[in-house]
């Protein structure tokens, strides 16, 4: 199982970015994928997650209405569209995976629930 997050970068407040998580070595439909972020000096925070089948999602309060998670099982890809970015959104973003059978519906925002992690991608929000 391998995961690779990409798409981070520098964006001005109010701007948008789309993060991608490329999954390999497993069938996306059998897993939940979570997006997490960690800013310097802060704990890792669950941002959003999506079930590999059915598509049920979760968003943290801090990003709900601004971020949208989606998946393309045919491409084994999960995306995180981030709009109206705020300086507080700046962090290293990670995607993670866990078997659907090991996580409660719809998915989990807790990093300890996930078994597989990829390297992160840096998101900087600054003018």
GIRA-V476379 format. One record per run of one state. SS is the DSSP state (A for helix, B for strand, O for the rest). FROM is the first residue (numbers start at 1). TO is the last residue. Records with the same first field share a line. If there is no record, write none. Layout:
SS->FROM-TO ; FROM-TO
//
This chain:
O->1-1 ; 7-8 ; 12-16 ; 25-27 ; 39-44 ; 52-56 ; 60-63 ; 65-66 ; 73-76 ; 83-86 ; 90-90 ; 103-110 ; 114-115 ; 118-118 ; 120-120 ; 126-127
B->2-6 ; 9-11 ; 17-24 ; 31-38 ; 45-51 ; 57-59 ; 64-64 ; 67-72 ; 77-82 ; 91-99 ; 116-117 ; 119-119 ; 121-125
A->28-30 ; 87-89 ; 100-102 ; 111-113
//
